[in-house]
Structures are given as structure tokens and as C-alpha cells.
Amino acid sequence: MKSLLIKDTTREERIRIIEESLSVCSGSCSECSACSMGSGNIDTIYQPYIDGEKELSEINRETAGGTVHC
């Protein structure tokens, strides 16, 4: 498996990674209820990763802890 770290990916690869990862989300929020639990908008949660500002693991930790508010 290829590294998902920012230093090992291009912006285009990070966009594809997020799109593929979120493809299971139907947009109805019935799958994970993250938005209704205070995690923020699913479309913006991973923008810092795409922009090369935060690693996926950091965002996921914040989201799981309820500290992400988009």
C-alpha cells in the first residue's frame, strides 16, 4: 500500500484518496452520523489534508474526539 502521508503524495493524489474513501458516504449522513455529532461538514473536514496542512491521522483523531467544527 502506498503511503498516504502528505510528503509522499501530490495534491491530485490526495483529492483522489479522499474521494475514493468517501465514496461509501451516500450524502445522507446515515452511514456514520459524523456531521450530526459535531464533526462538521463532510465536504470540508478533509480539506486541510488535501491542502497539505494536516495529515489524515491528525484529522481523524480530531474528528473522533469531536474537536473538528467546520
Biopython code that builds the backbone (N, CA, C, O; Angstrom):
import numpy as np
from Bio.PDB.StructureBuilder import StructureBuilder

atoms = [
    (1, "MET", "N", (0.840, -1.182, 0.000)),
    (1, "MET", "CA", (0.000, 0.000, 0.000)),
    (1, "MET", "C", (0.884, 1.244, 0.000)),
    (1, "MET", "O", (1.851, 1.333, 0.756)),
    (2, "LYS", "N", (0.544, 2.181, -0.841)),
    (2, "LYS", "CA", (1.301, 3.423, -0.947)),
    (2, "LYS", "C", (1.050, 4.298, 0.280)),
    (2, "LYS", "O", (-0.043, 4.293, 0.847)),
    (3, "SER", "N", (2.050, 5.026, 0.670)),
    (3, "SER", "CA", (1.936, 5.947, 1.794)),
    (3, "SER", "C", (0.892, 7.021, 1.499)),
    (3, "SER", "O", (0.784, 7.499, 0.370)),
    (4, "LEU", "N", (0.134, 7.390, 2.512)),
    (4, "LEU", "CA", (-0.864, 8.441, 2.396)),
    (4, "LEU", "C", (-0.365, 9.759, 2.981)),
    (4, "LEU", "O", (-1.103, 10.743, 3.019)),
    (5, "LEU", "N", (0.871, 9.777, 3.433)),
    (5, "LEU", "CA", (1.421, 10.985, 4.032)),
    (5, "LEU", "C", (1.509, 12.111, 3.013)),
    (5, "LEU", "O", (1.717, 11.876, 1.823)),
    (6, "ILE", "N", (1.350, 13.324, 3.493)),
    (6, "ILE", "CA", (1.412, 14.496, 2.626)),
    (6, "ILE", "C", (2.718, 14.529, 1.848)),
    (6, "ILE", "O", (2.721, 14.820, 0.652)),
    (7, "LYS", "N", (3.826, 14.233, 2.516)),
    (7, "LYS", "CA", (5.130, 14.303, 1.858)),
    (7, "LYS", "C", (5.277, 13.281, 0.730)),
    (7, "LYS", "O", (6.150, 13.421, -0.127)),
    (8, "ASP", "N", (4.432, 12.263, 0.730)),
    (8, "ASP", "CA", (4.525, 11.199, -0.271)),
    (8, "ASP", "C", (3.436, 11.274, -1.343)),
    (8, "ASP", "O", (3.347, 10.392, -2.196)),
    (9, "THR", "N", (2.610, 12.317, -1.303)),
    (9, "THR", "CA", (1.505, 12.426, -2.244)),
    (9, "THR", "C", (1.437, 13.822, -2.858)),
    (9, "THR", "O", (1.917, 14.800, -2.286)),
    (10, "THR", "N", (0.838, 13.880, -4.018)),
    (10, "THR", "CA", (0.569, 15.175, -4.647)),
    (10, "THR", "C", (-0.840, 15.605, -4.244)),
    (10, "THR", "O", (-1.620, 14.807, -3.724)),
    (11, "ARG", "N", (-1.147, 16.849, -4.487)),
    (11, "ARG", "CA", (-2.495, 17.352, -4.201)),
    (11, "ARG", "C", (-3.540, 16.527, -4.950)),
    (11, "ARG", "O", (-4.575, 16.173, -4.384)),
    (12, "GLU", "N", (-3.276, 16.223, -6.205)),
    (12, "GLU", "CA", (-4.212, 15.444, -7.011)),
    (12, "GLU", "C", (-4.420, 14.057, -6.419)),
    (12, "GLU", "O", (-5.541, 13.549, -6.404)),
    (13, "GLU", "N", (-3.350, 13.446, -5.935)),
    (13, "GLU", "CA", (-3.473, 12.124, -5.312)),
    (13, "GLU", "C", (-4.291, 12.218, -4.027)),
    (13, "GLU", "O", (-5.104, 11.338, -3.744)),
    (14, "ARG", "N", (-4.079, 13.280, -3.248)),
    (14, "ARG", "CA", (-4.839, 13.439, -2.008)),
    (14, "ARG", "C", (-6.323, 13.636, -2.293)),
    (14, "ARG", "O", (-7.166, 13.110, -1.567)),
    (15, "ILE", "N", (-6.648, 14.377, -3.327)),
    (15, "ILE", "CA", (-8.061, 14.545, -3.718)),
    (15, "ILE", "C", (-8.659, 13.188, -4.061)),
    (15, "ILE", "O", (-9.757, 12.855, -3.616)),
    (16, "ARG", "N", (-7.936, 12.410, -4.851)),
    (16, "ARG", "CA", (-8.430, 11.079, -5.250)),
    (16, "ARG", "C", (-8.585, 10.171, -4.022)),
    (16, "ARG", "O", (-9.565, 9.433, -3.917)),
    (17, "ILE", "N", (-7.631, 10.223, -3.105)),
    (17, "ILE", "CA", (-7.693, 9.415, -1.886)),
    (17, "ILE", "C", (-8.958, 9.736, -1.098)),
    (17, "ILE", "O", (-9.664, 8.831, -0.653)),
    (18, "ILE", "N", (-9.241, 11.020, -0.928)),
    (18, "ILE", "CA", (-10.425, 11.428, -0.174)),
    (18, "ILE", "C", (-11.694, 11.053, -0.924)),
    (18, "ILE", "O", (-12.633, 10.531, -0.323)),
    (19, "GLU", "N", (-11.739, 11.308, -2.214)),
    (19, "GLU", "CA", (-12.935, 10.964, -2.994)),
    (19, "GLU", "C", (-13.220, 9.474, -2.927)),
    (19, "GLU", "O", (-14.370, 9.070, -2.757)),
    (20, "GLU", "N", (-12.184, 8.653, -3.058)),
    (20, "GLU", "CA", (-12.374, 7.201, -3.008)),
    (20, "GLU", "C", (-12.779, 6.755, -1.604)),
    (20, "GLU", "O", (-13.615, 5.865, -1.451)),
    (21, "SER", "N", (-12.197, 7.364, -0.596)),
    (21, "SER", "CA", (-12.515, 6.996, 0.780)),
    (21, "SER", "C", (-13.938, 7.370, 1.151)),
    (21, "SER", "O", (-14.599, 6.648, 1.897)),
    (22, "LEU", "N", (-14.410, 8.489, 0.637)),
    (22, "LEU", "CA", (-15.747, 8.961, 0.975)),
    (22, "LEU", "C", (-16.814, 8.453, 0.019)),
    (22, "LEU", "O", (-17.988, 8.793, 0.168)),
    (23, "SER", "N", (-16.427, 7.652, -0.951)),
    (23, "SER", "CA", (-17.399, 7.160, -1.923)),
    (23, "SER", "C", (-18.473, 6.297, -1.268)),
    (23, "SER", "O", (-19.544, 6.107, -1.844)),
    (24, "VAL", "N", (-18.207, 5.776, -0.084)),
    (24, "VAL", "CA", (-19.217, 4.984, 0.626)),
    (24, "VAL", "C", (-20.258, 5.872, 1.290)),
    (24, "VAL", "O", (-21.328, 5.404, 1.679)),
    (25, "CYS", "N", (-19.939, 7.157, 1.417)),
    (25, "CYS", "CA", (-20.883, 8.096, 2.026)),
    (25, "CYS", "C", (-21.929, 8.462, 0.986)),
    (25, "CYS", "O", (-21.606, 8.989, -0.079)),
    (26, "SER", "N", (-23.161, 8.181, 1.300)),
    (26, "SER", "CA", (-24.243, 8.436, 0.354)),
    (26, "SER", "C", (-24.692, 9.892, 0.367)),
    (26, "SER", "O", (-25.519, 10.303, -0.446)),
    (27, "GLY", "N", (-24.143, 10.662, 1.290)),
    (27, "GLY", "CA", (-24.557, 12.047, 1.401)),
    (27, "GLY", "C", (-25.760, 12.226, 2.313)),
    (27, "GLY", "O", (-26.168, 13.350, 2.606)),
    (28, "SER", "N", (-26.318, 11.122, 2.754)),
    (28, "SER", "CA", (-27.482, 11.198, 3.628)),
    (28, "SER", "C", (-27.092, 11.212, 5.094)),
    (28, "SER", "O", (-27.939, 11.395, 5.968)),
    (29, "CYS", "N", (-25.802, 11.017, 5.362)),
    (29, "CYS", "CA", (-25.268, 11.017, 6.730)),
    (29, "CYS", "C", (-25.805, 9.874, 7.583)),
    (29, "CYS", "O", (-25.625, 9.876, 8.801)),
    (30, "SER", "N", (-26.452, 8.913, 6.970)),
    (30, "SER", "CA", (-26.969, 7.788, 7.726)),
    (30, "SER", "C", (-25.896, 6.741, 7.988)),
    (30, "SER", "O", (-26.085, 5.857, 8.824)),
    (31, "GLU", "N", (-24.790, 6.828, 7.297)),
    (31, "GLU", "CA", (-23.738, 5.831, 7.451)),
    (31, "GLU", "C", (-22.916, 6.013, 8.718)),
    (31, "GLU", "O", (-22.655, 5.046, 9.434)),
    (32, "CYS", "N", (-22.498, 7.271, 9.006)),
    (32, "CYS", "CA", (-21.615, 7.456, 10.158)),
    (32, "CYS", "C", (-22.112, 8.510, 11.137)),
    (32, "CYS", "O", (-21.650, 8.540, 12.277)),
    (33, "SER", "N", (-23.020, 9.359, 10.740)),
    (33, "SER", "CA", (-23.581, 10.418, 11.579)),
    (33, "SER", "C", (-22.532, 11.394, 12.087)),
    (33, "SER", "O", (-22.768, 12.080, 13.081)),
    (34, "ALA", "N", (-21.377, 11.474, 11.430)),
    (34, "ALA", "CA", (-20.299, 12.350, 11.881)),
    (34, "ALA", "C", (-20.728, 13.810, 11.917)),
    (34, "ALA", "O", (-20.400, 14.528, 12.861)),
    (35, "CYS", "N", (-21.448, 14.248, 10.914)),
    (35, "CYS", "CA", (-21.862, 15.657, 10.857)),
    (35, "CYS", "C", (-22.772, 16.005, 12.015)),
    (35, "CYS", "O", (-22.609, 17.050, 12.645)),
    (36, "SER", "N", (-23.731, 15.139, 12.300)),
    (36, "SER", "CA", (-24.677, 15.424, 13.371)),
    (36, "SER", "C", (-24.042, 15.299, 14.749)),
    (36, "SER", "O", (-24.617, 15.744, 15.743)),
    (37, "MET", "N", (-22.858, 14.693, 14.812)),
    (37, "MET", "CA", (-22.157, 14.550, 16.090)),
    (37, "MET", "C", (-21.129, 15.656, 16.286)),
    (37, "MET", "O", (-20.292, 15.566, 17.185)),
    (38, "GLY", "N", (-21.179, 16.683, 15.469)),
    (38, "GLY", "CA", (-20.295, 17.820, 15.660)),
    (38, "GLY", "C", (-18.993, 17.758, 14.910)),
    (38, "GLY", "O", (-18.100, 18.567, 15.162)),
    (39, "SER", "N", (-18.858, 16.822, 13.996)),
    (39, "SER", "CA", (-17.606, 16.697, 13.249)),
    (39, "SER", "C", (-17.498, 17.705, 12.128)),
    (39, "SER", "O", (-16.410, 17.900, 11.587)),
    (40, "GLY", "N", (-18.576, 18.343, 11.767)),
    (40, "GLY", "CA", (-18.537, 19.332, 10.705)),
    (40, "GLY", "C", (-19.035, 18.767, 9.398)),
    (40, "GLY", "O", (-19.509, 17.633, 9.341)),
    (41, "ASN", "N", (-18.930, 19.549, 8.360)),
    (41, "ASN", "CA", (-19.383, 19.168, 7.033)),
    (41, "ASN", "C", (-18.396, 18.183, 6.428)),
    (41, "ASN", "O", (-17.196, 18.452, 6.382)),
    (42, "ILE", "N", (-18.887, 17.059, 5.970)),
    (42, "ILE", "CA", (-18.028, 16.014, 5.421)),
    (42, "ILE", "C", (-17.214, 16.512, 4.229)),
    (42, "ILE", "O", (-16.121, 16.009, 3.970)),
    (43, "ASP", "N", (-17.741, 17.496, 3.504)),
    (43, "ASP", "CA", (-17.023, 18.038, 2.352)),
    (43, "ASP", "C", (-15.820, 18.874, 2.752)),
    (43, "ASP", "O", (-14.890, 19.028, 1.961)),
    (44, "THR", "N", (-15.817, 19.412, 3.950)),
    (44, "THR", "CA", (-14.724, 20.295, 4.366)),
    (44, "THR", "C", (-13.799, 19.704, 5.419)),
    (44, "THR", "O", (-12.716, 20.240, 5.653)),
    (45, "ILE", "N", (-14.196, 18.622, 6.051)),
    (45, "ILE", "CA", (-13.378, 18.018, 7.098)),
    (45, "ILE", "C", (-11.972, 17.695, 6.593)),
    (45, "ILE", "O", (-10.991, 17.935, 7.298)),
    (46, "TYR", "N", (-11.869, 17.157, 5.389)),
    (46, "TYR", "CA", (-10.582, 16.695, 4.880)),
    (46, "TYR", "C", (-9.860, 17.714, 4.003)),
    (46, "TYR", "O", (-8.820, 17.398, 3.425)),
    (47, "GLN", "N", (-10.386, 18.915, 3.894)),
    (47, "GLN", "CA", (-9.729, 19.948, 3.090)),
    (47, "GLN", "C", (-8.303, 20.255, 3.563)),
    (47, "GLN", "O", (-7.431, 20.463, 2.719)),
    (48, "PRO", "N", (-8.025, 20.294, 4.874)),
    (48, "PRO", "CA", (-6.645, 20.542, 5.313)),
    (48, "PRO", "C", (-5.661, 19.460, 4.829)),
    (48, "PRO", "O", (-4.490, 19.749, 4.586)),
    (49, "TYR", "N", (-6.141, 18.225, 4.692)),
    (49, "TYR", "CA", (-5.289, 17.164, 4.144)),
    (49, "TYR", "C", (-5.028, 17.419, 2.669)),
    (49, "TYR", "O", (-3.888, 17.344, 2.211)),
    (50, "ILE", "N", (-6.070, 17.716, 1.937)),
    (50, "ILE", "CA", (-5.932, 17.991, 0.503)),
    (50, "ILE", "C", (-4.966, 19.155, 0.290)),
    (50, "ILE", "O", (-4.145, 19.130, -0.628)),
    (51, "ASP", "N", (-5.069, 20.168, 1.139)),
    (51, "ASP", "CA", (-4.215, 21.352, 1.020)),
    (51, "ASP", "C", (-2.803, 21.148, 1.566)),
    (51, "ASP", "O", (-1.966, 22.046, 1.480)),
    (52, "GLY", "N", (-2.541, 19.969, 2.127)),
    (52, "GLY", "CA", (-1.210, 19.672, 2.646)),
    (52, "GLY", "C", (-0.915, 20.296, 3.993)),
    (52, "GLY", "O", (0.248, 20.502, 4.340)),
    (53, "GLU", "N", (-1.952, 20.600, 4.758)),
    (53, "GLU", "CA", (-1.782, 21.261, 6.047)),
    (53, "GLU", "C", (-1.815, 20.312, 7.237)),
    (53, "GLU", "O", (-1.143, 20.555, 8.239)),
    (54, "LYS", "N", (-2.592, 19.226, 7.139)),
    (54, "LYS", "CA", (-2.728, 18.256, 8.223)),
    (54, "LYS", "C", (-2.753, 16.853, 7.649)),
    (54, "LYS", "O", (-3.310, 16.618, 6.577)),
    (55, "GLU", "N", (-2.151, 15.929, 8.366)),
    (55, "GLU", "CA", (-2.177, 14.526, 7.952)),
    (55, "GLU", "C", (-3.561, 13.932, 8.229)),
    (55, "GLU", "O", (-4.295, 14.421, 9.088)),
    (56, "LEU", "N", (-3.902, 12.890, 7.504)),
    (56, "LEU", "CA", (-5.181, 12.206, 7.701)),
    (56, "LEU", "C", (-5.349, 11.743, 9.148)),
    (56, "LEU", "O", (-6.419, 11.893, 9.738)),
    (57, "SER", "N", (-4.292, 11.186, 9.703)),
    (57, "SER", "CA", (-4.383, 10.667, 11.068)),
    (57, "SER", "C", (-4.728, 11.776, 12.059)),
    (57, "SER", "O", (-5.484, 11.552, 13.004)),
    (58, "GLU", "N", (-4.186, 12.952, 11.850)),
    (58, "GLU", "CA", (-4.466, 14.090, 12.732)),
    (58, "GLU", "C", (-5.935, 14.510, 12.621)),
    (58, "GLU", "O", (-6.599, 14.746, 13.630)),
    (59, "ILE", "N", (-6.425, 14.599, 11.404)),
    (59, "ILE", "CA", (-7.829, 14.972, 11.184)),
    (59, "ILE", "C", (-8.755, 13.921, 11.773)),
    (59, "ILE", "O", (-9.751, 14.258, 12.413)),
    (60, "ASN", "N", (-8.437, 12.660, 11.564)),
    (60, "ASN", "CA", (-9.279, 11.582, 12.086)),
    (60, "ASN", "C", (-9.303, 11.587, 13.608)),
    (60, "ASN", "O", (-10.351, 11.344, 14.208)),
    (61, "ARG", "N", (-8.166, 11.859, 14.242)),
    (61, "ARG", "CA", (-8.123, 11.962, 15.703)),
    (61, "ARG", "C", (-9.012, 13.107, 16.183)),
    (61, "ARG", "O", (-9.790, 12.942, 17.123)),
    (62, "GLU", "N", (-8.894, 14.258, 15.540)),
    (62, "GLU", "CA", (-9.701, 15.412, 15.919)),
    (62, "GLU", "C", (-11.182, 15.142, 15.717)),
    (62, "GLU", "O", (-12.010, 15.511, 16.550)),
    (63, "THR", "N", (-11.508, 14.498, 14.613)),
    (63, "THR", "CA", (-12.903, 14.191, 14.303)),
    (63, "THR", "C", (-13.467, 13.216, 15.340)),
    (63, "THR", "O", (-14.577, 13.401, 15.838)),
    (64, "ALA", "N", (-12.698, 12.186, 15.656)),
    (64, "ALA", "CA", (-13.141, 11.187, 16.637)),
    (64, "ALA", "C", (-13.313, 11.811, 18.011)),
    (64, "ALA", "O", (-14.174, 11.397, 18.787)),
    (65, "GLY", "N", (-12.489, 12.811, 18.308)),
    (65, "GLY", "CA", (-12.581, 13.475, 19.596)),
    (65, "GLY", "C", (-13.614, 14.578, 19.634)),
    (65, "GLY", "O", (-13.850, 15.170, 20.687)),
    (66, "GLY", "N", (-14.238, 14.865, 18.496)),
    (66, "GLY", "CA", (-15.272, 15.888, 18.441)),
    (66, "GLY", "C", (-14.757, 17.308, 18.446)),
    (66, "GLY", "O", (-15.484, 18.229, 18.818)),
    (67, "THR", "N", (-13.482, 17.507, 18.030)),
    (67, "THR", "CA", (-12.924, 18.853, 18.061)),
    (67, "THR", "C", (-12.926, 19.545, 16.716)),
    (67, "THR", "O", (-12.512, 20.701, 16.623)),
    (68, "VAL", "N", (-13.379, 18.875, 15.675)),
    (68, "VAL", "CA", (-13.434, 19.493, 14.348)),
    (68, "VAL", "C", (-14.805, 20.130, 14.184)),
    (68, "VAL", "O", (-15.834, 19.470, 14.328)),
    (69, "HIS", "N", (-14.800, 21.425, 13.879)),
    (69, "HIS", "CA", (-16.058, 22.143, 13.644)),
    (69, "HIS", "C", (-15.877, 22.975, 12.406)),
    (69, "HIS", "O", (-15.212, 24.011, 12.430)),
    (70, "CYS", "N", (-16.475, 22.518, 11.311)),
    (70, "CYS", "CA", (-16.309, 23.207, 10.028)),
    (70, "CYS", "C", (-17.470, 24.121, 9.753)),
    (70, "CYS", "O", (-17.501, 24.784, 8.716)),
]
sb = StructureBuilder()
sb.init_structure("model")
sb.init_model(0)
sb.init_chain("A")
sb.init_seg("    ")
for serial, (resi, resn, name, xyz) in enumerate(atoms, 1):
    if name == "N":
        sb.init_residue(resn, " ", resi, " ")
    sb.init_atom(name, np.array(xyz, "f"), 0.0, 1.0, " ", f" {name:<3s}", serial, name[0])
structure = sb.get_structure()
